[in-house]
Amino acid sequence: MKPNNSLLYISIMAKNDIITVFCFGQEIGRLGFDENQQKSSFQYNPDFLQSDRFHNLFPATGILKRTPQVQVFSQYNSETFRGLPPMIADSLPDVFGNIIFKKWMESGNKEFNKISVIEQLAYVADRGMGALEYCPSKELPPSASIDLTEIIAVLKEVLQAKDEQHESTLNHEALLNIFKIGSSAGGARPKILISEHKTYGEIIPGDLNHSSEYNHYLIKLHLDDELGYSREVIEYCYYLTAIRLGISMMPSKLIEQKHFATLRFDRQEGKKKHVLTATGLTGWDYQSPKDSSYENLFELALFLKVPYRDIEELFKRMVFNVVFFNSDDHLKNHSFIYDEEQDKWNISPAYDITYSLNPLMNYTRTSRALSINGKRVDITLEDVLTIAETFTIKNPKKVIQEIQDAIVYWNDQANELNLPATIIQSVQRDFVRLIEDFDTSAG
């Protein structure tokens, strides 16, 4: 008699160490985690495999095999993956989300360090970025409305408590609202998820609603007026420049002239979209230089069989990041979006394109997150053209020149947005002119 793999899987793990993974309303499989051995296990639901749907949901990048057998993962023990398969680890909160998670847990007299990754996924439940969902979930009471002023006040106290190591006076309910809309947004800077009604303008928490009646935003909040400038306004200036150059980004805007709001590409036409970062797709740790290169990113795009226009788009983004000195272009800042109807992947709209350093400080030498032609500093025209030749980019010098010409446009926008002159000058000093005969009068 053939053994039942599902029953075998359940029998070898404690019940509360297993969570079920869903996508597009279908049970994909079950995930287990052994705290003692710090390793995880995944098993596809046999019904999902037999359904013959979504073959490319988790592409065959050497991590998950499309097989009914239990698959064990013991090699992903870094801070990035926390023992989980990379495509699942993509769902965990990043730096800022973990700060909020920790503070909320402590406000309820719970120790954050004793929360397992499985339990953390249970809190993510169906609230996370992308389309993956986790069950059983931790039930959270609903929130009725969003008060941006109150949220900012709470976040300021949370971050102050983190920096100064003093006891926070925030109550559990106030932190709950922030936790639900802030812990899944990802990244290191303060972010929240909201949904704005297209007709009435009503703003509600963006953790659960994905109705087509709403616009779904990720908002990066400006919290520190004492800085004398807004990093979010700088990012908006980068956004305006990028879309002028034809780089694909989601429509974005400034709120109160200081908070950066961008429509989410994982919520479209009332549906959740399955999205994975380059790190989630491959297991390349974005915090390690080992696999962090643009060459690898191009190879991944080719492996996923994206259309040639996506390869051209990736080249344009690379050049933009070099010229405008976005050095924090790591592997989690590049994502791919799954087309469930066609069972295909495409490059996602660009995001987190901005000046990533502090313009109030002087840096003697800054290393890029992704190498180009084996280099992380002093990138030259030759380095960029080597990439272009390797991946058959048409008219690369024309692309480079057009992006360099946009420096003047960036400067105009920065002035129109009333960024301080000292900040504009500091940022511009780091811009890279790959083509030396760049005409500074060009617009």
Contacts in CASP RR format, 6 or more apart in sequence:
PFRMAT RR
TARGET T0000
AUTHOR 0000-0000-0000
METHOD contacts of the structure
MODEL  1
MKPNNSLLYISIMAKNDIITVFCFGQEIGRLGFDENQQKSSFQYNPDFLQ
SDRFHNLFPATGILKRTPQVQVFSQYNSETFRGLPPMIADSLPDVFGNII
FKKWMESGNKEFNKISVIEQLAYVADRGMGALEYCPSKELPPSASIDLTE
IIAVLKEVLQAKDEQHESTLNHEALLNIFKIGSSAGGARPKILISEHKTY
GEIIPGDLNHSSEYNHYLIKLHLDDELGYSREVIEYCYYLTAIRLGISMM
PSKLIEQKHFATLRFDRQEGKKKHVLTATGLTGWDYQSPKDSSYENLFEL
ALFLKVPYRDIEELFKRMVFNVVFFNSDDHLKNHSFIYDEEQDKWNISPA
YDITYSLNPLMNYTRTSRALSINGKRVDITLEDVLTIAETFTIKNPKKVI
QEIQDAIVYWNDQANELNLPATIIQSVQRDFVRLIEDFDTSAG
5 43 0 8 1.000
5 46 0 8 1.000
5 68 0 8 1.000
5 69 0 8 1.000
5 70 0 8 1.000
6 30 0 8 1.000
6 43 0 8 1.000
6 45 0 8 1.000
6 46 0 8 1.000
8 70 0 8 1.000
9 18 0 8 1.000
9 30 0 8 1.000
9 41 0 8 1.000
9 43 0 8 1.000
9 70 0 8 1.000
10 18 0 8 1.000
10 30 0 8 1.000
13 32 0 8 1.000
13 34 0 8 1.000
13 41 0 8 1.000
16 118 0 8 1.000
16 119 0 8 1.000
17 32 0 8 1.000
17 33 0 8 1.000
17 34 0 8 1.000
17 35 0 8 1.000
17 116 0 8 1.000
17 118 0 8 1.000
18 30 0 8 1.000
18 31 0 8 1.000
18 32 0 8 1.000
18 118 0 8 1.000
19 30 0 8 1.000
19 31 0 8 1.000
19 32 0 8 1.000
19 118 0 8 1.000
19 121 0 8 1.000
19 122 0 8 1.000
19 134 0 8 1.000
19 135 0 8 1.000
19 136 0 8 1.000
20 27 0 8 1.000
20 29 0 8 1.000
20 30 0 8 1.000
20 31 0 8 1.000
20 134 0 8 1.000
20 135 0 8 1.000
20 136 0 8 1.000
21 27 0 8 1.000
21 28 0 8 1.000
21 29 0 8 1.000
21 30 0 8 1.000
21 31 0 8 1.000
21 42 0 8 1.000
21 88 0 8 1.000
21 132 0 8 1.000
21 133 0 8 1.000
21 134 0 8 1.000
22 28 0 8 1.000
22 126 0 8 1.000
22 132 0 8 1.000
22 133 0 8 1.000
22 134 0 8 1.000
22 135 0 8 1.000
23 54 0 8 1.000
23 57 0 8 1.000
23 131 0 8 1.000
23 132 0 8 1.000
23 133 0 8 1.000
23 274 0 8 1.000
24 54 0 8 1.000
24 131 0 8 1.000
24 272 0 8 1.000
24 274 0 8 1.000
24 340 0 8 1.000
25 133 0 8 1.000
26 48 0 8 1.000
26 51 0 8 1.000
26 53 0 8 1.000
26 54 0 8 1.000
27 45 0 8 1.000
27 47 0 8 1.000
27 48 0 8 1.000
28 44 0 8 1.000
28 45 0 8 1.000
28 48 0 8 1.000
28 57 0 8 1.000
28 132 0 8 1.000
29 42 0 8 1.000
29 43 0 8 1.000
29 44 0 8 1.000
29 45 0 8 1.000
29 48 0 8 1.000
30 42 0 8 1.000
30 43 0 8 1.000
30 45 0 8 1.000
31 40 0 8 1.000
31 41 0 8 1.000
31 42 0 8 1.000
31 84 0 8 1.000
31 85 0 8 1.000
31 88 0 8 1.000
31 118 0 8 1.000
31 121 0 8 1.000
31 134 0 8 1.000
32 40 0 8 1.000
32 41 0 8 1.000
32 42 0 8 1.000
32 118 0 8 1.000
33 39 0 8 1.000
33 40 0 8 1.000
33 41 0 8 1.000
33 83 0 8 1.000
33 84 0 8 1.000
33 116 0 8 1.000
33 117 0 8 1.000
33 118 0 8 1.000
34 40 0 8 1.000
34 41 0 8 1.000
35 116 0 8 1.000
37 74 0 8 1.000
38 74 0 8 1.000
38 77 0 8 1.000
38 83 0 8 1.000
39 72 0 8 1.000
39 73 0 8 1.000
39 74 0 8 1.000
39 83 0 8 1.000
40 72 0 8 1.000
40 73 0 8 1.000
40 76 0 8 1.000
40 83 0 8 1.000
40 84 0 8 1.000
40 85 0 8 1.000
40 88 0 8 1.000
40 117 0 8 1.000
41 70 0 8 1.000
41 71 0 8 1.000
41 72 0 8 1.000
41 73 0 8 1.000
42 64 0 8 1.000
42 70 0 8 1.000
42 71 0 8 1.000
42 73 0 8 1.000
42 85 0 8 1.000
42 88 0 8 1.000
43 68 0 8 1.000
43 69 0 8 1.000
43 70 0 8 1.000
43 71 0 8 1.000
44 66 0 8 1.000
44 67 0 8 1.000
44 68 0 8 1.000
46 68 0 8 1.000
48 54 0 8 1.000
49 66 0 8 1.000
49 67 0 8 1.000
49 68 0 8 1.000
54 340 0 8 1.000
54 343 0 8 1.000
55 66 0 8 1.000
55 343 0 8 1.000
56 338 0 8 1.000
56 343 0 8 1.000
56 344 0 8 1.000
56 345 0 8 1.000
57 274 0 8 1.000
57 338 0 8 1.000
58 64 0 8 1.000
58 66 0 8 1.000
58 87 0 8 1.000
59 281 0 8 1.000
59 303 0 8 1.000
59 304 0 8 1.000
59 345 0 8 1.000
60 66 0 8 1.000
61 281 0 8 1.000
61 282 0 8 1.000
61 283 0 8 1.000
61 300 0 8 1.000
61 303 0 8 1.000
63 73 0 8 1.000
63 85 0 8 1.000
63 86 0 8 1.000
63 87 0 8 1.000
63 282 0 8 1.000
63 283 0 8 1.000
64 71 0 8 1.000
64 85 0 8 1.000
64 87 0 8 1.000
65 71 0 8 1.000
73 83 0 8 1.000
73 84 0 8 1.000
73 85 0 8 1.000
74 83 0 8 1.000
76 82 0 8 1.000
76 83 0 8 1.000
76 84 0 8 1.000
76 85 0 8 1.000
76 86 0 8 1.000
76 89 0 8 1.000
76 283 0 8 1.000
77 83 0 8 1.000
78 285 0 8 1.000
78 287 0 8 1.000
78 288 0 8 1.000
79 287 0 8 1.000
80 89 0 8 1.000
80 279 0 8 1.000
80 285 0 8 1.000
80 286 0 8 1.000
80 287 0 8 1.000
81 89 0 8 1.000
81 283 0 8 1.000
81 285 0 8 1.000
82 89 0 8 1.000
82 92 0 8 1.000
82 117 0 8 1.000
83 89 0 8 1.000
83 117 0 8 1.000
84 92 0 8 1.000
84 117 0 8 1.000
86 279 0 8 1.000
86 280 0 8 1.000
86 281 0 8 1.000
86 282 0 8 1.000
86 283 0 8 1.000
87 132 0 8 1.000
87 276 0 8 1.000
87 280 0 8 1.000
87 281 0 8 1.000
88 121 0 8 1.000
88 132 0 8 1.000
89 280 0 8 1.000
90 132 0 8 1.000
90 276 0 8 1.000
90 277 0 8 1.000
90 279 0 8 1.000
90 280 0 8 1.000
91 121 0 8 1.000
91 124 0 8 1.000
91 128 0 8 1.000
91 129 0 8 1.000
91 132 0 8 1.000
91 134 0 8 1.000
92 117 0 8 1.000
92 120 0 8 1.000
92 121 0 8 1.000
92 124 0 8 1.000
93 100 0 8 1.000
93 101 0 8 1.000
93 120 0 8 1.000
93 124 0 8 1.000
93 183 0 8 1.000
93 184 0 8 1.000
93 186 0 8 1.000
94 186 0 8 1.000
94 187 0 8 1.000
94 188 0 8 1.000
94 332 0 8 1.000
95 186 0 8 1.000
95 187 0 8 1.000
95 188 0 8 1.000
96 182 0 8 1.000
96 185 0 8 1.000
96 186 0 8 1.000
96 187 0 8 1.000
96 188 0 8 1.000
96 189 0 8 1.000
96 190 0 8 1.000
96 191 0 8 1.000
97 182 0 8 1.000
97 183 0 8 1.000
97 184 0 8 1.000
97 185 0 8 1.000
97 186 0 8 1.000
97 187 0 8 1.000
98 183 0 8 1.000
99 158 0 8 1.000
99 159 0 8 1.000
99 162 0 8 1.000
100 158 0 8 1.000
100 175 0 8 1.000
100 178 0 8 1.000
100 179 0 8 1.000
100 182 0 8 1.000
100 183 0 8 1.000
101 112 0 8 1.000
101 120 0 8 1.000
101 123 0 8 1.000
101 179 0 8 1.000
101 183 0 8 1.000
102 112 0 8 1.000
103 158 0 8 1.000
103 161 0 8 1.000
103 162 0 8 1.000
103 168 0 8 1.000
103 170 0 8 1.000
103 175 0 8 1.000
104 172 0 8 1.000
104 175 0 8 1.000
104 176 0 8 1.000
104 178 0 8 1.000
104 179 0 8 1.000
104 183 0 8 1.000
105 111 0 8 1.000
105 112 0 8 1.000
105 115 0 8 1.000
106 112 0 8 1.000
106 168 0 8 1.000
107 168 0 8 1.000
107 170 0 8 1.000
107 171 0 8 1.000
107 172 0 8 1.000
107 175 0 8 1.000
108 172 0 8 1.000
119 138 0 8 1.000
121 134 0 8 1.000
122 134 0 8 1.000
122 136 0 8 1.000
122 137 0 8 1.000
122 138 0 8 1.000
123 137 0 8 1.000
123 138 0 8 1.000
123 140 0 8 1.000
123 183 0 8 1.000
124 134 0 8 1.000
124 183 0 8 1.000
124 184 0 8 1.000
125 133 0 8 1.000
125 134 0 8 1.000
125 135 0 8 1.000
125 137 0 8 1.000
125 138 0 8 1.000
126 133 0 8 1.000
126 134 0 8 1.000
126 135 0 8 1.000
126 137 0 8 1.000
126 208 0 8 1.000
127 180 0 8 1.000
127 184 0 8 1.000
127 207 0 8 1.000
127 208 0 8 1.000
128 184 0 8 1.000
128 207 0 8 1.000
129 184 0 8 1.000
129 185 0 8 1.000
129 186 0 8 1.000
129 264 0 8 1.000
129 266 0 8 1.000
129 275 0 8 1.000
130 266 0 8 1.000
130 272 0 8 1.000
130 273 0 8 1.000
130 274 0 8 1.000
130 275 0 8 1.000
131 266 0 8 1.000
131 272 0 8 1.000
131 273 0 8 1.000
131 274 0 8 1.000
131 275 0 8 1.000
131 338 0 8 1.000
132 274 0 8 1.000
140 176 0 8 1.000
140 180 0 8 1.000
141 176 0 8 1.000
143 176 0 8 1.000
143 177 0 8 1.000
143 180 0 8 1.000
143 181 0 8 1.000
143 204 0 8 1.000
143 205 0 8 1.000
144 204 0 8 1.000
145 202 0 8 1.000
145 203 0 8 1.000
145 204 0 8 1.000
146 181 0 8 1.000
146 194 0 8 1.000
146 203 0 8 1.000
146 204 0 8 1.000
146 205 0 8 1.000
148 203 0 8 1.000
148 255 0 8 1.000
148 259 0 8 1.000
150 174 0 8 1.000
151 177 0 8 1.000
151 178 0 8 1.000
151 192 0 8 1.000
151 221 0 8 1.000
152 221 0 8 1.000
152 223 0 8 1.000
154 170 0 8 1.000
154 174 0 8 1.000
154 175 0 8 1.000
154 177 0 8 1.000
154 178 0 8 1.000
155 178 0 8 1.000
155 190 0 8 1.000
155 221 0 8 1.000
155 223 0 8 1.000
156 223 0 8 1.000
157 168 0 8 1.000
157 169 0 8 1.000
157 170 0 8 1.000
158 168 0 8 1.000
158 170 0 8 1.000
158 175 0 8 1.000
158 178 0 8 1.000
159 190 0 8 1.000
159 223 0 8 1.000
161 167 0 8 1.000
161 168 0 8 1.000
161 170 0 8 1.000
177 205 0 8 1.000
178 192 0 8 1.000
180 205 0 8 1.000
180 207 0 8 1.000
181 192 0 8 1.000
181 193 0 8 1.000
181 194 0 8 1.000
181 205 0 8 1.000
181 206 0 8 1.000
181 207 0 8 1.000
182 191 0 8 1.000
182 192 0 8 1.000
182 193 0 8 1.000
182 207 0 8 1.000
184 193 0 8 1.000
184 207 0 8 1.000
185 191 0 8 1.000
185 192 0 8 1.000
185 193 0 8 1.000
185 218 0 8 1.000
187 332 0 8 1.000
187 352 0 8 1.000
189 220 0 8 1.000
189 231 0 8 1.000
190 220 0 8 1.000
190 221 0 8 1.000
190 223 0 8 1.000
191 218 0 8 1.000
191 219 0 8 1.000
191 220 0 8 1.000
191 221 0 8 1.000
192 218 0 8 1.000
192 219 0 8 1.000
192 221 0 8 1.000
193 205 0 8 1.000
193 206 0 8 1.000
193 207 0 8 1.000
193 216 0 8 1.000
193 217 0 8 1.000
193 218 0 8 1.000
193 219 0 8 1.000
193 264 0 8 1.000
194 203 0 8 1.000
194 204 0 8 1.000
194 205 0 8 1.000
194 206 0 8 1.000
194 216 0 8 1.000
194 217 0 8 1.000
194 219 0 8 1.000
195 203 0 8 1.000
195 204 0 8 1.000
195 205 0 8 1.000
195 206 0 8 1.000
195 209 0 8 1.000
195 210 0 8 1.000
195 211 0 8 1.000
195 214 0 8 1.000
195 215 0 8 1.000
195 216 0 8 1.000
195 217 0 8 1.000
196 202 0 8 1.000
196 203 0 8 1.000
196 214 0 8 1.000
196 215 0 8 1.000
196 217 0 8 1.000
197 203 0 8 1.000
197 204 0 8 1.000
197 213 0 8 1.000
197 214 0 8 1.000
198 213 0 8 1.000
198 214 0 8 1.000
198 215 0 8 1.000
199 213 0 8 1.000
204 214 0 8 1.000
206 216 0 8 1.000
209 216 0 8 1.000
210 216 0 8 1.000
210 267 0 8 1.000
210 270 0 8 1.000
210 271 0 8 1.000
210 272 0 8 1.000
211 270 0 8 1.000
212 269 0 8 1.000
212 270 0 8 1.000
215 263 0 8 1.000
216 263 0 8 1.000
216 264 0 8 1.000
216 267 0 8 1.000
217 261 0 8 1.000
217 262 0 8 1.000
217 263 0 8 1.000
217 264 0 8 1.000
218 261 0 8 1.000
218 262 0 8 1.000
218 264 0 8 1.000
219 255 0 8 1.000
219 259 0 8 1.000
219 260 0 8 1.000
219 261 0 8 1.000
219 262 0 8 1.000
220 232 0 8 1.000
220 235 0 8 1.000
220 259 0 8 1.000
220 260 0 8 1.000
220 261 0 8 1.000
220 262 0 8 1.000
221 232 0 8 1.000
221 259 0 8 1.000
222 230 0 8 1.000
222 231 0 8 1.000
222 232 0 8 1.000
222 233 0 8 1.000
222 258 0 8 1.000
222 259 0 8 1.000
222 260 0 8 1.000
227 360 0 8 1.000
228 420 0 8 1.000
229 359 0 8 1.000
229 419 0 8 1.000
229 420 0 8 1.000
229 423 0 8 1.000
230 258 0 8 1.000
231 354 0 8 1.000
232 254 0 8 1.000
232 258 0 8 1.000
232 259 0 8 1.000
232 260 0 8 1.000
233 254 0 8 1.000
233 257 0 8 1.000
233 258 0 8 1.000
233 260 0 8 1.000
233 417 0 8 1.000
233 419 0 8 1.000
234 354 0 8 1.000
234 355 0 8 1.000
234 359 0 8 1.000
234 414 0 8 1.000
234 419 0 8 1.000
234 423 0 8 1.000
234 427 0 8 1.000
235 260 0 8 1.000
235 353 0 8 1.000
235 354 0 8 1.000
236 252 0 8 1.000
236 253 0 8 1.000
236 254 0 8 1.000
236 260 0 8 1.000
236 417 0 8 1.000
237 410 0 8 1.000
237 413 0 8 1.000
237 414 0 8 1.000
237 417 0 8 1.000
237 419 0 8 1.000
238 324 0 8 1.000
238 326 0 8 1.000
238 353 0 8 1.000
238 354 0 8 1.000
238 355 0 8 1.000
238 410 0 8 1.000
239 249 0 8 1.000
239 252 0 8 1.000
239 260 0 8 1.000
239 262 0 8 1.000
239 353 0 8 1.000
240 409 0 8 1.000
240 413 0 8 1.000
241 324 0 8 1.000
241 406 0 8 1.000
241 409 0 8 1.000
241 410 0 8 1.000
241 413 0 8 1.000
242 249 0 8 1.000
242 320 0 8 1.000
242 350 0 8 1.000
242 353 0 8 1.000
243 249 0 8 1.000
244 406 0 8 1.000
244 409 0 8 1.000
245 316 0 8 1.000
245 320 0 8 1.000
245 402 0 8 1.000
245 403 0 8 1.000
245 406 0 8 1.000
246 316 0 8 1.000
247 313 0 8 1.000
247 316 0 8 1.000
247 317 0 8 1.000
247 320 0 8 1.000
247 350 0 8 1.000
247 353 0 8 1.000
248 313 0 8 1.000
248 347 0 8 1.000
248 349 0 8 1.000
248 350 0 8 1.000
249 262 0 8 1.000
249 349 0 8 1.000
249 350 0 8 1.000
249 351 0 8 1.000
249 353 0 8 1.000
250 262 0 8 1.000
250 263 0 8 1.000
250 264 0 8 1.000
250 265 0 8 1.000
250 349 0 8 1.000
250 351 0 8 1.000
251 262 0 8 1.000
251 263 0 8 1.000
252 260 0 8 1.000
252 261 0 8 1.000
252 262 0 8 1.000
252 263 0 8 1.000
253 261 0 8 1.000
254 260 0 8 1.000
254 261 0 8 1.000
254 417 0 8 1.000
255 261 0 8 1.000
257 417 0 8 1.000
262 351 0 8 1.000
265 273 0 8 1.000
265 275 0 8 1.000
265 337 0 8 1.000
265 348 0 8 1.000
265 349 0 8 1.000
265 351 0 8 1.000
266 272 0 8 1.000
266 273 0 8 1.000
266 274 0 8 1.000
266 275 0 8 1.000
266 337 0 8 1.000
267 273 0 8 1.000
273 337 0 8 1.000
273 338 0 8 1.000
274 337 0 8 1.000
274 338 0 8 1.000
274 340 0 8 1.000
275 335 0 8 1.000
275 336 0 8 1.000
275 337 0 8 1.000
275 338 0 8 1.000
275 348 0 8 1.000
276 335 0 8 1.000
276 336 0 8 1.000
276 338 0 8 1.000
277 286 0 8 1.000
277 331 0 8 1.000
277 332 0 8 1.000
277 333 0 8 1.000
277 334 0 8 1.000
277 335 0 8 1.000
277 336 0 8 1.000
278 284 0 8 1.000
278 286 0 8 1.000
278 296 0 8 1.000
278 297 0 8 1.000
278 300 0 8 1.000
278 331 0 8 1.000
278 332 0 8 1.000
278 334 0 8 1.000
278 335 0 8 1.000
278 336 0 8 1.000
279 285 0 8 1.000
279 286 0 8 1.000
279 331 0 8 1.000
279 332 0 8 1.000
280 332 0 8 1.000
281 300 0 8 1.000
281 304 0 8 1.000
281 336 0 8 1.000
282 291 0 8 1.000
282 296 0 8 1.000
282 300 0 8 1.000
282 331 0 8 1.000
283 291 0 8 1.000
284 290 0 8 1.000
284 291 0 8 1.000
284 292 0 8 1.000
284 296 0 8 1.000
284 331 0 8 1.000
285 291 0 8 1.000
285 331 0 8 1.000
286 292 0 8 1.000
286 330 0 8 1.000
286 331 0 8 1.000
286 332 0 8 1.000
286 333 0 8 1.000
286 369 0 8 1.000
287 330 0 8 1.000
289 371 0 8 1.000
289 376 0 8 1.000
291 331 0 8 1.000
292 330 0 8 1.000
292 331 0 8 1.000
292 369 0 8 1.000
292 370 0 8 1.000
292 371 0 8 1.000
293 370 0 8 1.000
293 371 0 8 1.000
293 372 0 8 1.000
293 374 0 8 1.000
294 318 0 8 1.000
294 370 0 8 1.000
294 371 0 8 1.000
294 372 0 8 1.000
294 387 0 8 1.000
295 371 0 8 1.000
295 373 0 8 1.000
295 374 0 8 1.000
295 387 0 8 1.000
295 390 0 8 1.000
297 314 0 8 1.000
297 331 0 8 1.000
297 334 0 8 1.000
297 370 0 8 1.000
298 311 0 8 1.000
298 314 0 8 1.000
298 387 0 8 1.000
298 390 0 8 1.000
298 391 0 8 1.000
300 336 0 8 1.000
301 310 0 8 1.000
301 311 0 8 1.000
301 314 0 8 1.000
301 336 0 8 1.000
301 347 0 8 1.000
302 311 0 8 1.000
302 391 0 8 1.000
304 336 0 8 1.000
304 345 0 8 1.000
305 344 0 8 1.000
305 345 0 8 1.000
306 336 0 8 1.000
306 345 0 8 1.000
306 346 0 8 1.000
306 347 0 8 1.000
307 346 0 8 1.000
310 346 0 8 1.000
310 347 0 8 1.000
311 391 0 8 1.000
311 393 0 8 1.000
312 393 0 8 1.000
312 394 0 8 1.000
313 347 0 8 1.000
314 347 0 8 1.000
315 387 0 8 1.000
315 388 0 8 1.000
315 391 0 8 1.000
315 393 0 8 1.000
315 396 0 8 1.000
315 399 0 8 1.000
316 399 0 8 1.000
316 403 0 8 1.000
317 329 0 8 1.000
317 350 0 8 1.000
317 353 0 8 1.000
318 329 0 8 1.000
318 370 0 8 1.000
318 372 0 8 1.000
318 384 0 8 1.000
318 387 0 8 1.000
319 384 0 8 1.000
319 399 0 8 1.000
319 400 0 8 1.000
319 403 0 8 1.000
319 434 0 8 1.000
320 326 0 8 1.000
320 353 0 8 1.000
320 403 0 8 1.000
321 327 0 8 1.000
321 329 0 8 1.000
321 353 0 8 1.000
322 372 0 8 1.000
322 379 0 8 1.000
322 384 0 8 1.000
322 432 0 8 1.000
322 434 0 8 1.000
323 400 0 8 1.000
323 403 0 8 1.000
323 404 0 8 1.000
323 407 0 8 1.000
323 431 0 8 1.000
323 432 0 8 1.000
323 433 0 8 1.000
323 434 0 8 1.000
324 353 0 8 1.000
324 355 0 8 1.000
324 403 0 8 1.000
324 407 0 8 1.000
324 410 0 8 1.000
324 431 0 8 1.000
325 355 0 8 1.000
325 357 0 8 1.000
325 427 0 8 1.000
325 430 0 8 1.000
325 431 0 8 1.000
325 432 0 8 1.000
326 353 0 8 1.000
326 354 0 8 1.000
326 355 0 8 1.000
326 356 0 8 1.000
327 356 0 8 1.000
327 357 0 8 1.000
327 366 0 8 1.000
327 367 0 8 1.000
327 368 0 8 1.000
327 369 0 8 1.000
328 352 0 8 1.000
328 356 0 8 1.000
328 369 0 8 1.000
329 353 0 8 1.000
329 368 0 8 1.000
329 369 0 8 1.000
329 370 0 8 1.000
330 369 0 8 1.000
330 370 0 8 1.000
331 369 0 8 1.000
331 370 0 8 1.000
333 351 0 8 1.000
333 352 0 8 1.000
333 369 0 8 1.000
334 347 0 8 1.000
334 348 0 8 1.000
335 347 0 8 1.000
335 348 0 8 1.000
335 351 0 8 1.000
336 345 0 8 1.000
336 346 0 8 1.000
336 347 0 8 1.000
336 348 0 8 1.000
337 345 0 8 1.000
337 346 0 8 1.000
337 347 0 8 1.000
337 348 0 8 1.000
338 344 0 8 1.000
338 345 0 8 1.000
339 345 0 8 1.000
339 346 0 8 1.000
355 427 0 8 1.000
355 430 0 8 1.000
357 363 0 8 1.000
357 366 0 8 1.000
357 430 0 8 1.000
359 422 0 8 1.000
359 423 0 8 1.000
359 426 0 8 1.000
359 427 0 8 1.000
360 423 0 8 1.000
360 426 0 8 1.000
363 430 0 8 1.000
365 377 0 8 1.000
366 377 0 8 1.000
366 430 0 8 1.000
367 376 0 8 1.000
367 377 0 8 1.000
368 376 0 8 1.000
368 377 0 8 1.000
368 379 0 8 1.000
369 376 0 8 1.000
370 376 0 8 1.000
372 379 0 8 1.000
372 383 0 8 1.000
372 384 0 8 1.000
372 387 0 8 1.000
373 379 0 8 1.000
373 382 0 8 1.000
373 383 0 8 1.000
373 384 0 8 1.000
373 386 0 8 1.000
373 387 0 8 1.000
374 383 0 8 1.000
375 383 0 8 1.000
379 432 0 8 1.000
379 434 0 8 1.000
380 434 0 8 1.000
381 400 0 8 1.000
381 434 0 8 1.000
381 435 0 8 1.000
381 436 0 8 1.000
384 396 0 8 1.000
384 400 0 8 1.000
384 434 0 8 1.000
385 396 0 8 1.000
385 397 0 8 1.000
387 393 0 8 1.000
388 396 0 8 1.000
393 399 0 8 1.000
397 435 0 8 1.000
400 434 0 8 1.000
400 435 0 8 1.000
401 435 0 8 1.000
401 438 0 8 1.000
404 433 0 8 1.000
404 434 0 8 1.000
404 435 0 8 1.000
404 438 0 8 1.000
405 439 0 8 1.000
405 442 0 8 1.000
405 443 0 8 1.000
406 443 0 8 1.000
407 428 0 8 1.000
407 431 0 8 1.000
407 433 0 8 1.000
408 440 0 8 1.000
408 442 0 8 1.000
408 443 0 8 1.000
409 443 0 8 1.000
411 424 0 8 1.000
411 428 0 8 1.000
414 423 0 8 1.000
414 424 0 8 1.000
414 427 0 8 1.000
415 424 0 8 1.000
END
